[in-house]
Amino acid sequence: MAPTTIDVSPRAGRRAGLVILLAFLAASASCAFRTIDTGHVGVTTLFGKLTGEQLPEGLHLVNPLKRVAAMSIRTQEIKEHADVPSSEGLIIGLETSLLYRLEPDRAGEVFQKIGPRYAEIVVIPNLRSVMRAVTAAHTANALYSEGREQVAQQMLAQLKK
């Protein structure tokens, strides 16, 4: 029985190293490409810190260590029903619809200070508060007649603040 020989030449070691290096580079390259869907903007963080870099829609080459959070910049709608007071102290059922969208330039700031659930944390509570504050200054009759448009404009003005 002849002894088995294993090729331990420097050439075989280089080949193995080259194969490992190519596999590592291929894996890293595949992690470096990120796609931002239509109607979204990408906010990048590196080790938990906001980088300030925002990615528009499309395919991007990104440092594999960075995390990318996609935030919608599409127009969205919130429908809210609330029992609100009138100036006479009557409780009125009011349905409101609010259209809003995130400004792309402020996506990083919103992501950092509020988070991706900003609508639940800021928009909806403010809408409810404004609904109650504005209707309390009007009579029940005004809410169901020509004063309705004025009430809507006042609500919008307060929400923009």
N, C-alpha and C positions, 0 to 999 in steps of 0.2 A: 504494500500500500504506500503510495507516494504522498508525501506531505503537501498540504494545500498552502498556497502562497497568497498573500494579500498584497495588493499594490499600494505601497506607502510612499510612492515617489512624490517629489514636490509638485509635479504636474497634476496628480490626482487631488492633492490638497487644494491647489489653486482652483481647480474645476469646482470642487465642492463649495469653496468659499464664494466663487463667482455665482453659482446657482443660488446660494443663500442670499447674497447681496441683491441679485435680480428679483428674487421673490419678495424681499423686504421693500425694495423700491417700487415694485408693482403694487404691493399692498398699501404703501404710503400714498402713492399717486391716486389710487382709487378713493382714498379717504379725503383727498385734497379737493375734489370737485364737489361743489354744492349747487343745487338748483333752487332758485327762488321762483315760486309759482306766480302766475299772473295775478295782479291785484294785491300783492304782498311786498313787503320790504324786509330785508334780512338785517337783524341787529347782531353784531358779533361781540363775543366776550372771550377773554383769554384768562384762564385761571380765576374765573369769577369776577373779573374786572371788565367793565365796558370799554371797548377799544375806541369807540367813536366812529368806526367804519360802518357804513350802511351799504347794503348790497341791493341794487335794484333788481327787477325781474330778470330772469335768465340764468345762464350757467356761469359759474365763477370758480376760479382757482383760489382756494383758501388754505391758509396754514392749517395742517391737520390737527393741531392742538387747540384751535379756536372752535368755540361752539357758536352755532348760528341759530337764532330764534326768528321765525317768520312771523311778522305781524301784519294783519290785514289793513289795507288802506282803502278798501272798498266802502261804498256807502252802505250803512247798516241801519236797521230799524229796530226801535224799541217800542212796544205797545204796552201801555200802563193803564190800569183801571184803579181809581182811588175814590174813596168817599171824602169829599172836601167840603169845608165850610163856606158859606156865603157871608156877606156882610150882615145879613139879618140873623145869622146863627143857624140857618138851615143846613142840613147835611145833604149834599148832592152827589150822585154818582157821576163821575167824570171819566171819560175814556180819552186818552191822549196817545198820539203817535209821534215819535221823534226820530228824524233821520239825522245821522251823524257819521263822521268818518275821521280817521286819524290822519293828521298832516304828516306826510312822509319825513319831513325835516325834523319832526319832534318825536319820531318813533323811539330813538335811543333814550331820550330823556324820560319818556313815558315808561319804557321798559325798565329803566333803572329805578325811578322813583315810585312807580305804582305797580308795574308788572303787567303781564299779558292779559289779566282779567280786569283791566281798567274800567270797562263798561259796568261791571258789577260793583266795583269799589267806588267809582266816582260818578259816572254818568247817571245811573238809575237813582241813587239816593238824592242827587241834586235835582233831578227831574221831579221826584216826589215832593221835595221841599218847595220847589218853585210853584208846583201846581197848587199846593195848599196856601202859600203866601199870596199869590196873585188872585186866586178866587175869593179869598177872605176880604179883599178890598172891593168886590163887586156884588151887586144884588143877584139873587137867583134869576130874576127876569133877564138881566143883562147877559147871563151865561147862556141863555137859550134864544137870544134874539140878536139884534144887530151889534151888540157889544161883544159878541163872540170873537170877532176878528181882532178887536182891540186887546182882549184877554190873551189871545194867541201871540200877538206881537209883544206884549209885556213879558210873557213867559220866555219867548225866544231871546229877548234883550237880556233878561236876567241869567239865562243859561249861558249866553256868550261870555258873560263876565267870568 
